[in-house]
Each structure stands twice: as C-alpha cells, then as structure tokens.
Amino acid sequence: MRITEDEYQTMRLNQKNKGLEAKKSKSNATVADSVKTSNLSDFRRILCKEENVIFSCEIATVPPSVNHYWVATGKRRFLSERAKVFHRIVKQLVPAHKTLKRLKLEVTFHFPDRRCRDIDNYLKATIDSLVKCGLCVDDEQFDELIVKRGNVIKGGLIKLTVSEV
C-alpha cells in the first residue's frame, strides 16, 4: 500500500498535533496544581496592584553606563567622576528610609538622544545610588525590577518608583 506525499504530511501533522495536545493538557494540569498551592495574596497584589509605594521621583539626568561607572589604574578599581556626581545628585533628591523590607523598583530611562543603548547597563548606577543615599540597606533587597525605555527627552530623565513587596 502506497501513500502520497500529501497523505504522509497530513498523517505526520496529526501525530504532531496529538503530541502537542497531550503536552498542553499536562502543562495545564501542572499550572492548576501550582495555583491551588500558591499564596493568594501574591495573585491579589499582582492583579489589584496593591503596593505600598515608598518613594517616587523624576531625576533630570541619565546615570553613567556600566562601561563608564568604574575607572581602573593598575590593579585598583574605583568609581569614576561621573558615577560620583550621579550619586551626589540622587543623594540630594532621595530621602534616607533605611528600610529592611523586600522592594520592587520600576525605572524608566528617557535618554537624551536616539543612540543605541543597552538599558540594563544603566541600572547598576541607579540601584547603587539608591543604596548609597540610604533608601535601603542593600541592593539585595530588590526582588522585582521593571526597566523601561521611555521617549527621548532633551537632557535625559529617570523616573523611579520604589515600593514594598
């Protein structure tokens, strides 16, 4: 008995769909089990946006990139002058809470021009500045990080929102 190429392709597609359906039902069962055992307060917090905002501000500058954050001379590494200036600016604007709670950081970088940038390179200086100004004790406290790229704004701008998790 011979089958045509079309019949063969249809048969293979049916086998593939059966396998996908089996995996999907197994995945749905796993998700349902994890939902039953999970903490409902987490779902409520995520869905209802229940967050205790500690601090929210806009800083009219852009932090130095990780590429310009450190300066090396020989075997020594230390903060660059751009990093020190940025830390001083943040320290003037952000109050010292010294919180010990778990935190969520939402940051939006509005760069001064359309140059190609990795937004994650600017996050290090931002978080370090929040720790140095005394908002929190350690950068390990940040459990959630939401990093966004905003519209181009002349001179640059950072929008920060820190909330308790």
N, C-alpha and C positions, 0 to 999 in steps of 0.2 A: 504494500500500500504506500503510495507516494502522496506527499502533501506539497502544496505550492508554497512559495515564499511568503505570500500574504497570510496563508493559514498558519504557517510556522510563527510569523511575527505576532499574530493575534494570540496564539497559544502561549508564547513567551510573555506577552503583555498581561494576560490573565493570571499567569503564575506570579508575576511580579506584583500585581495588584493584590492578590491573596496574601502574599507575604507582608506587604505594606499594611494591609488591614489588620493582620494579626499583631504586628508591632504597634500599631496605633492603639488597639484595644488594650494591649499590655501596658503601654505608656499611660493611657487614660486611667487605668486601674491604679497604677503607681501614684499618679498625681492625686487621685481621690483619696488614697490611703494617707498621703502626706498632709492633705488638707484636714483630714479628720484629726490627725495627731498634732497639728501645728497650733501655735498660740493665736487665738482670735484677735487679741489686742494688736498684733502686728498687722493683720489684714485691715482692721479698723483704722489704724494710724495711716496706712498707705492709701486706702480708699477715701477716707474722710479728710485727709490732710491735717490730722491732729498733730501739731508740732508746737513745741514751746520755743519760739524764736528768742534767742539770747541777744543777738546782735545783727543789725542790717545797716549797710552803708554803701556809699559810692566813693571811690578814690580816683581822682582825676590824674592818673598816671598808669603806666604799664610796668610791671616788675621786670627785673632782668631775667633773661633766659638762663637756664642751667649752664649754657655754654659761656655766659658772662658772669656767673654767680661766684665762681672761685678764681683765685689767682694763685699760680704756683711759682715758687722760687726754690730751686733745688728740690729738696725732699719735703719742704714745708708747703702747706696749702692754707690759705686764709681767704676771708670774704673780700670781694672786690669793692672798690669805692662805690660803684653803682648799687651793690647789694646793701651796703651800709646806709646810703642815702634813702633807699626804699624802706628799710627797717625804721629809720627815724620818722619818715612820713607816716607810716602805719601806726607807730607808737603814739603820735600826736592825735590820731583820729579814733583809735580803738581803746575803749576803757579796759582796765585790768579786772577781769572777773575771777581769775584763778579757779575756774570750775573744774571739778573732777568727774563730771558726768560724761557719758558717751555722746559724741557730737556728729552732726551732719553738716557738711559745707556745700553750699551752692555758690558757684562762682561763674560770672560771665565776663569774658575778656572782650573789650571793644578796642581793637588795635587802631593805631593812628593811620595806617595805610593798608593796602591790599597785598603786601608782600606775603609770600608763602611761609607760614609758621606752624610749628607743632605746639598746640596749646598746652599739652602736658608738660612741656619744658618750662612753662611759666608758673606752674602750680607749686613747685618746690619753694621758691622765694616767697610766695603768698602764704603758704602754710607756716613756714619758718617765721615769718613776720608776725603772724597771729600768736605764735607761741612766745616769741621774744617780747611782745608788748604785754603779755600776761593774760590774754583772753582764756587760755587753757594752760595746763601744766606741761603736757607733752603732745607732740603731733600724733602719737599712737592712739589718742582718744577719738580721732576721726574715723568713724565706721563707714560713713557714706560720703562719697564725693561726687558731686554733679558738676561737670565742667562744660561750659558752653562757649561758643564763639558768637559774639554779637555783631552788630553793624559797625562799620568803620566810623570812628569819631575822632575828629582832629585833636591831637594831643594824647589820645588814649583814655580809657576809663575801665575801672574794675568795679563790678557790682558784687558785693559779698553778702551772704545771708548764712548765719550760723545758728543752728537750732539743736535742741536736745533730742536724742533718740529715745 
